[in-house]
Amino acid sequence: MLRVRSVAASSCLAVGLAFGVAACGSSNNGTSTSGGGSTGSNNLSIYSSLPLQGDSRPQSESVVNGEKLALQEHGGKVGNYTIKYVSLDDSTAATGKWEPGATSSDARKAAQDKSTIVYLGEFNSGASAISIPILNEAGILQISPSNTYVGLTRSEGADKGEPDKYYPSGKRTYGRVVPADHIQAAAQVAYQKDQGCKKTYILNDKEVYGKGIADAVQNDGKAQGLVIAGNDGIDTKAANFRSLATKIKGTGADCMFFGGITDNKAAQVWKDVGAANPTMKLFGPDGVAESAFTTKIPASLQSRTYITNPTLDPKLYPPAAQDFFKTYKQKYGKAPEPYAIYGYEAMQDALLAIQNAGSKGNDRAEVIKQFFNIKDRDSVLGKYSIDPNGDTTLSDYGGDKVKGGQLVFDKVIKAQTQG
């Protein structure tokens, strides 16, 4: 899914504002001057970095559980290699969400561990904008279970210098198992039009992910004939958004789209905009597709809330996914959050890359190569490949409604992207 513009490599990382961090290091076709090569041991470590505090905690814990399930299925081993799982927290108690300093600390810890073979993270796209350069210089494969911001892997629809500025070694070391936001934006516009939207007012939380998906929806919406009444960044430290809600009402917009994450006052946005606009339909992206959001919005707003989410109805997945959902609920006593299955699949890809590297399963460069060689993989998510950018070829998004404080699957959205 998700979120700081970024960043340098480990030797020159500047952790600054929550977005707008400068990158340093070359993005030319050079070779890494550090990292890579063999770990020199059959004892390997796979790190996970996710926000385990604040509103993101339930979703992140569910992702961790999914990753653990995948590793447990393999008995903690791949061939002759024993895998140690290390779960890190990229959030702080003070912020209640992911934080740049914590993120860089997680990435540096993994980079400095000689046994590290794969890093699973981050949950938020802005956090990955910080960790990717650090791990790229170390030559470590990074797989995100949830990042959707296009600029991490693609230049189309991205900011100037992206994605090259995230890869100081000149080589790609990062990939994801969830479809990126150029696909989600098209799905959002299709969902809004399907619900009869004529004029949409867009808000965003100013983070990499939120601003990125907001701008993509704006561009796709215009191309599809949807009138965009505005696209404003919110002050996430504000106590309420009543004046903004009144401004939106004055435009005559019949729909609102919020590009952002739950942690950045999403529920308050819903309450204030919904109260001032009693017939408006409210749309959100996967950044709010979690119980931490759906349980906080009033029942009166739930009936007019629509969310795009890459996780589909479990019945639409292959048998392996049915087993995953069943096993997860049996083991943890509750249904998984939407991204748990992507955590499971991210770990499966990591283990597959190690397996396919054979006798070089402890060689970081070879494991990276094998990840990018994944083709037509039959998985819990269906069949997919990893393209040269590190993106999955999966493209379906789900449309969800909210009932009783829970996400309820509505439909599959097969959207036409704009590029």
C-alpha positions as CSV (number, residue, x, y, z in Angstrom):
1,M,0.0,0.0,0.0
2,L,1.8,2.8,1.0
3,R,4.4,6.2,2.0
4,V,8.8,10.6,2.4
5,R,10.0,11.3,-0.7
6,S,13.5,10.0,-0.3
7,V,16.5,9.5,0.6
8,A,20.0,8.4,0.4
9,A,22.0,5.2,0.9
10,S,23.2,4.1,4.2
11,S,26.3,6.1,4.1
12,C,24.5,9.4,3.4
13,L,21.0,8.9,4.6
14,A,19.3,12.1,5.5
15,V,16.2,11.5,7.6
16,G,14.2,14.6,7.4
17,L,10.6,15.6,7.1
18,A,8.0,12.9,6.6
19,F,8.3,13.6,2.9
20,G,10.9,15.5,1.0
21,V,14.0,13.7,2.0
22,A,16.8,14.3,-0.4
23,A,18.5,11.4,-2.2
24,C,22.2,11.1,-2.7
25,G,24.3,8.6,-4.5
26,S,24.4,7.9,-8.2
27,S,21.5,6.5,-10.1
28,N,23.7,5.7,-13.1
29,N,24.3,2.2,-14.3
30,G,27.1,1.4,-11.9
31,T,27.7,-1.5,-9.6
32,S,27.3,-1.7,-5.9
33,T,30.5,-1.0,-4.0
34,S,29.3,-2.7,-0.9
35,G,27.1,-5.6,0.1
36,G,26.1,-8.5,-2.1
37,G,27.9,-11.8,-2.3
38,S,27.7,-14.8,0.0
39,T,26.7,-14.6,3.7
40,G,29.3,-17.3,4.2
41,S,26.9,-19.4,6.3
42,N,23.9,-21.8,6.0
43,N,22.2,-19.9,8.9
44,L,20.3,-17.1,7.2
45,S,18.1,-14.3,8.5
46,I,14.9,-12.8,7.0
47,Y,14.0,-9.5,8.5
48,S,10.5,-7.9,8.6
49,S,9.9,-4.2,9.2
50,L,6.4,-3.0,9.8
51,P,4.6,-0.4,12.0
52,L,3.6,-2.3,15.1
53,Q,2.3,0.7,17.1
54,G,-0.7,2.9,16.6
55,D,-3.6,2.4,14.2
56,S,-1.5,0.2,11.9
57,R,-0.8,-2.4,14.6
58,P,-3.6,-4.8,13.9
59,Q,-2.9,-4.9,10.1
60,S,0.9,-5.2,10.7
61,E,0.5,-8.0,13.3
62,S,-1.6,-9.8,10.8
63,V,1.1,-9.4,8.1
64,V,3.7,-10.8,10.6
65,N,1.4,-13.7,11.3
66,G,1.1,-14.4,7.6
67,E,4.9,-14.3,7.2
68,K,5.4,-16.7,10.1
69,L,2.8,-19.1,8.7
70,A,4.7,-19.3,5.4
71,L,8.0,-20.0,7.2
72,Q,6.5,-22.5,9.5
73,E,5.1,-24.4,6.6
74,H,8.7,-24.9,5.4
75,G,9.8,-26.0,8.9
76,G,12.0,-22.9,9.1
77,K,14.4,-24.3,6.5
78,V,15.0,-24.1,2.8
79,G,17.2,-27.0,1.6
80,N,20.4,-26.9,3.7
81,Y,19.6,-23.4,4.9
82,T,18.1,-22.6,8.3
83,I,16.1,-19.4,8.3
84,K,15.8,-17.1,11.3
85,Y,12.9,-14.7,11.3
86,V,13.4,-11.2,12.9
87,S,10.4,-8.9,13.3
88,L,11.3,-5.2,13.6
89,D,9.1,-2.1,14.3
90,D,9.4,1.0,12.1
91,S,7.0,3.0,14.2
92,T,7.4,4.8,17.5
93,A,5.1,5.3,20.5
94,A,5.5,9.1,20.1
95,T,4.1,9.2,16.5
96,G,1.8,6.2,16.7
97,K,2.8,5.4,13.1
98,W,5.8,4.7,10.9
99,E,8.7,7.1,11.5
100,P,11.7,7.9,9.3
101,G,14.3,7.4,12.0
102,A,12.9,4.0,13.1
103,T,12.7,2.9,9.5
104,S,16.3,3.8,8.7
105,S,17.4,2.1,11.9
106,D,15.6,-1.1,10.9
107,A,17.2,-1.1,7.4
108,R,20.7,-0.4,8.8
109,K,20.3,-3.2,11.3
110,A,19.5,-5.7,8.6
111,A,22.2,-4.4,6.3
112,Q,24.8,-4.7,9.0
113,D,23.8,-8.3,9.8
114,K,26.0,-10.6,7.7
115,S,23.3,-13.4,7.9
116,T,20.6,-11.2,6.3
117,I,19.4,-12.7,3.0
118,V,16.0,-11.0,2.5
119,Y,14.1,-8.0,4.1
120,L,10.3,-8.0,4.0
121,G,9.1,-4.4,4.2
122,E,8.1,-1.7,4.5
123,F,4.3,-1.6,5.0
124,N,4.2,2.1,4.0
125,S,5.6,3.4,0.7
126,G,7.2,6.5,2.2
127,A,9.1,4.2,4.6
128,S,10.3,2.1,1.7
129,A,11.6,5.2,0.1
130,I,13.9,5.4,3.0
131,S,14.9,1.8,3.4
132,I,15.3,0.8,-0.3
133,P,18.6,2.8,-0.8
134,I,20.1,1.4,2.3
135,L,19.4,-2.2,1.5
136,N,20.2,-1.6,-2.2
137,E,23.8,-0.6,-1.3
138,A,24.0,-3.7,0.9
139,G,22.8,-5.8,-2.0
140,I,19.9,-7.3,-0.1
141,L,16.6,-8.4,-1.6
142,Q,13.7,-6.4,-0.3
143,I,10.1,-7.5,-0.9
144,S,7.1,-5.4,0.3
145,P,3.8,-7.0,1.1
146,S,1.9,-3.8,0.7
147,N,3.6,-0.9,-1.0
148,T,1.6,0.6,-3.9
149,Y,3.3,3.9,-4.7
150,V,4.3,3.7,-8.4
151,G,7.5,5.8,-8.0
152,L,9.3,3.0,-6.1
153,T,9.5,0.9,-9.3
154,R,8.2,2.9,-12.3
155,S,9.0,6.3,-13.9
156,E,5.5,6.5,-15.4
157,G,3.3,8.6,-13.1
158,A,6.2,9.2,-10.7
159,D,8.1,12.2,-9.6
160,K,11.3,13.4,-11.3
161,G,14.3,11.1,-10.6
162,E,12.1,8.2,-9.6
163,P,12.6,5.3,-9.3
164,D,16.4,5.6,-10.1
165,K,17.2,7.7,-7.0
166,Y,16.2,4.8,-4.8
167,Y,18.8,2.5,-6.3
168,P,22.3,4.0,-5.7
169,S,24.0,0.8,-6.9
170,G,22.3,1.0,-10.3
171,K,20.8,-2.4,-9.8
172,R,17.2,-3.3,-8.8
173,T,16.9,-5.1,-5.5
174,Y,13.3,-4.3,-4.5
175,G,10.0,-5.8,-5.5
176,R,6.4,-6.2,-4.3
177,V,3.6,-8.7,-4.4
178,V,0.7,-6.2,-4.5
179,P,-0.5,-4.3,-7.6
180,A,0.8,-0.7,-7.7
181,D,-1.3,2.5,-7.6
182,H,-1.5,3.1,-11.4
183,I,-3.7,0.1,-11.3
184,Q,-5.5,1.1,-8.0
185,A,-6.2,4.6,-9.3
186,A,-7.9,3.2,-12.4
187,A,-9.9,0.8,-10.2
188,Q,-10.9,3.8,-7.9
189,V,-12.2,5.8,-10.9
190,A,-14.1,2.9,-12.2
191,Y,-15.6,2.3,-8.8
192,Q,-16.6,5.9,-8.4
193,K,-18.2,6.0,-11.9
194,D,-20.0,2.7,-11.1
195,Q,-21.5,4.4,-8.0
196,G,-22.7,7.3,-10.1
197,C,-20.1,9.9,-9.1
198,K,-20.1,13.0,-11.4
199,K,-17.9,15.4,-9.4
200,T,-15.2,14.2,-6.9
201,Y,-13.4,16.2,-4.3
202,I,-10.0,14.7,-3.5
203,L,-8.1,15.0,-0.2
204,N,-4.7,13.6,0.6
205,D,-2.4,13.2,3.7
206,K,0.6,14.7,1.9
207,E,2.7,11.5,2.3
208,V,4.3,9.7,-0.7
209,Y,1.5,7.1,-0.9
210,G,-1.4,9.4,-0.1
211,K,-0.3,12.3,-2.5
212,G,0.6,9.7,-5.1
213,I,-2.7,7.9,-5.2
214,A,-4.6,11.2,-5.0
215,D,-2.8,12.6,-8.0
216,A,-3.2,9.4,-9.9
217,V,-7.0,9.4,-9.2
218,Q,-7.2,13.0,-10.3
219,N,-5.4,12.3,-13.6
220,D,-7.3,9.1,-14.3
221,G,-10.6,10.7,-13.3
222,K,-10.2,13.6,-15.7
223,A,-9.2,11.2,-18.5
224,Q,-12.4,9.2,-17.8
225,G,-14.7,12.3,-17.8
226,L,-15.0,12.6,-14.0
227,V,-15.0,16.3,-12.8
228,I,-12.4,16.9,-10.1
229,A,-13.6,19.6,-7.8
230,G,-10.3,19.9,-5.9
231,N,-7.2,18.1,-4.6
232,D,-6.1,19.4,-1.2
233,G,-3.5,18.1,1.2
234,I,-4.8,18.1,4.8
235,D,-3.1,19.1,8.0
236,T,-2.8,15.8,9.8
237,K,-2.2,17.5,13.1
238,A,-5.5,19.4,12.9
239,A,-8.2,18.5,15.5
240,N,-10.9,18.5,12.9
241,F,-11.7,19.2,9.3
242,R,-15.0,21.0,9.6
243,S,-14.0,24.1,7.6
244,L,-12.6,21.9,4.9
245,A,-15.8,19.9,4.8
246,T,-17.8,23.2,4.4
247,K,-15.5,24.2,1.5
248,I,-16.1,20.8,-0.1
249,K,-19.9,21.3,0.3
250,G,-19.7,24.6,-1.6
251,T,-18.3,22.9,-4.7
252,G,-21.3,20.7,-5.3
253,A,-19.2,17.6,-5.3
254,D,-21.2,14.4,-4.9
255,C,-18.3,12.2,-4.0
256,M,-15.0,12.5,-2.0
257,F,-11.8,10.5,-2.3
258,F,-9.2,10.5,0.5
259,G,-5.7,9.5,-0.5
260,G,-4.0,8.5,2.7
261,I,-3.7,6.1,5.6
262,T,-5.7,5.4,8.7
263,D,-3.0,6.8,11.0
264,N,-3.4,10.3,9.4
265,K,-6.8,11.2,10.7
266,A,-8.8,9.3,8.1
267,A,-11.7,8.6,10.4
268,Q,-11.9,12.2,11.4
269,V,-12.0,13.2,7.8
270,W,-14.9,10.8,7.2
271,K,-16.8,12.2,10.2
272,D,-16.4,15.8,9.3
273,V,-16.9,15.6,5.6
274,G,-19.8,13.1,6.0
275,A,-21.6,15.3,8.5
276,A,-21.4,18.4,6.2
277,N,-22.3,16.5,3.1
278,P,-25.1,14.1,4.1
279,T,-25.6,12.5,0.7
280,M,-22.0,12.4,-0.4
281,K,-20.4,9.0,-1.2
282,L,-17.0,8.6,0.5
283,F,-14.2,6.7,-1.2
284,G,-10.9,5.5,0.2
285,P,-7.9,3.4,-1.0
286,D,-6.2,0.4,0.5
287,G,-4.5,2.7,3.0
288,V,-7.8,2.6,5.0
289,A,-8.7,-1.0,4.2
290,E,-8.4,-2.2,7.8
291,S,-10.3,-2.7,11.0
292,A,-8.6,0.3,12.7
293,F,-10.4,2.5,10.2
294,T,-13.7,0.7,9.6
295,T,-14.5,0.4,13.3
296,K,-14.0,4.1,13.9
297,I,-16.5,5.5,11.4
298,P,-20.1,5.9,12.4
299,A,-22.7,3.4,11.1
300,S,-24.4,6.3,9.3
301,L,-21.3,6.8,7.2
302,Q,-20.5,3.1,6.7
303,S,-23.4,2.8,4.3
304,R,-21.9,5.3,1.9
305,T,-18.3,4.3,2.2
306,Y,-16.4,2.5,-0.7
307,I,-12.9,1.3,-0.5
308,T,-10.5,-0.2,-3.1
309,N,-8.4,-3.1,-1.8
310,P,-6.2,-5.6,-3.6
311,T,-7.5,-8.4,-1.4
312,L,-10.4,-10.1,-3.0
313,D,-13.2,-12.3,-1.6
314,P,-11.6,-15.5,-0.3
315,K,-13.9,-17.6,-2.5
316,L,-12.3,-16.1,-5.6
317,Y,-8.8,-17.3,-4.7
318,P,-7.3,-20.8,-5.5
319,P,-7.6,-23.7,-3.0
320,A,-4.2,-22.8,-1.5
321,A,-5.7,-19.5,-0.3
322,Q,-8.7,-21.3,1.2
323,D,-6.2,-23.3,3.2
324,F,-4.4,-20.1,4.3
325,F,-7.5,-18.4,5.5
326,K,-8.6,-21.5,7.4
327,T,-5.2,-22.2,9.0
328,Y,-4.8,-18.5,9.9
329,K,-8.2,-18.4,11.7
330,Q,-7.5,-21.7,13.5
331,K,-4.1,-20.6,14.7
332,Y,-4.8,-17.0,15.7
333,G,-8.5,-17.2,16.6
334,K,-9.7,-14.5,14.2
335,A,-9.9,-13.7,10.5
336,P,-6.8,-12.0,9.0
337,E,-6.6,-8.4,8.1
338,P,-6.5,-7.7,4.3
339,Y,-2.7,-7.7,3.9
340,A,-2.0,-10.9,5.9
341,I,-2.2,-13.0,2.7
342,Y,0.3,-10.6,1.0
343,G,2.7,-11.1,4.0
344,Y,2.3,-14.8,3.5
345,E,3.1,-14.5,-0.2
346,A,6.0,-12.2,0.3
347,M,7.6,-14.8,2.6
348,Q,6.9,-17.5,0.1
349,D,8.6,-15.5,-2.7
350,A,11.6,-15.0,-0.4
351,L,11.9,-18.7,0.3
352,L,11.3,-19.6,-3.3
353,A,14.2,-17.3,-4.4
354,I,16.5,-19.0,-1.9
355,Q,15.4,-22.4,-3.0
356,N,15.9,-21.6,-6.7
357,A,19.3,-20.3,-6.0
358,G,20.3,-23.8,-5.1
359,S,23.8,-24.1,-3.7
360,K,24.0,-20.3,-3.9
361,G,21.0,-19.9,-1.6
362,N,23.2,-17.9,0.8
363,D,24.4,-15.6,-2.0
364,R,22.5,-12.3,-1.9
365,A,23.0,-11.4,-5.6
366,E,21.8,-14.8,-6.7
367,V,18.7,-14.7,-4.5
368,I,17.9,-11.3,-6.0
369,K,18.3,-12.7,-9.4
370,Q,16.0,-15.6,-8.6
371,F,13.3,-13.3,-7.3
372,F,13.2,-11.4,-10.5
373,N,13.1,-14.7,-12.4
374,I,9.8,-15.7,-10.8
375,K,7.5,-16.5,-13.8
376,D,3.9,-17.9,-13.9
377,R,4.0,-18.7,-10.2
378,D,0.8,-20.5,-8.9
379,S,0.2,-18.9,-5.6
380,V,-2.4,-18.2,-3.0
381,L,-3.1,-15.0,-4.9
382,G,-3.4,-16.7,-8.3
383,K,-0.8,-17.0,-11.1
384,Y,1.6,-14.1,-11.5
385,S,5.1,-13.2,-12.5
386,I,7.6,-10.5,-11.3
387,D,8.4,-8.1,-14.1
388,P,11.8,-6.4,-14.6
389,N,10.7,-3.4,-12.4
390,G,10.0,-5.7,-9.5
391,D,6.2,-5.4,-9.9
392,T,3.7,-8.3,-9.8
393,T,1.6,-8.9,-12.9
394,L,-1.5,-9.3,-10.8
395,S,-4.0,-6.5,-11.6
396,D,-7.4,-7.2,-10.1
397,Y,-8.6,-4.9,-7.3
398,G,-11.5,-5.5,-5.1
399,G,-14.3,-3.0,-4.3
400,D,-15.3,-3.1,-0.6
401,K,-18.2,-1.7,1.3
402,V,-18.4,-1.3,5.1
403,K,-21.0,-2.9,7.3
404,G,-21.0,-3.5,11.0
405,G,-17.6,-2.0,11.2
406,Q,-16.1,-4.5,8.9
407,L,-15.0,-4.6,5.2
408,V,-17.5,-6.5,3.1
409,F,-16.4,-7.5,-0.4
410,D,-18.5,-5.9,-3.1
411,K,-17.0,-6.7,-6.5
412,V,-13.9,-7.3,-8.6
413,I,-12.7,-4.3,-10.5
414,K,-10.9,-4.9,-13.7
415,A,-9.8,-1.4,-14.6
416,Q,-8.2,0.0,-17.7
417,T,-5.0,1.8,-16.7
418,Q,-3.9,5.1,-18.3
419,G,-0.3,4.0,-18.7
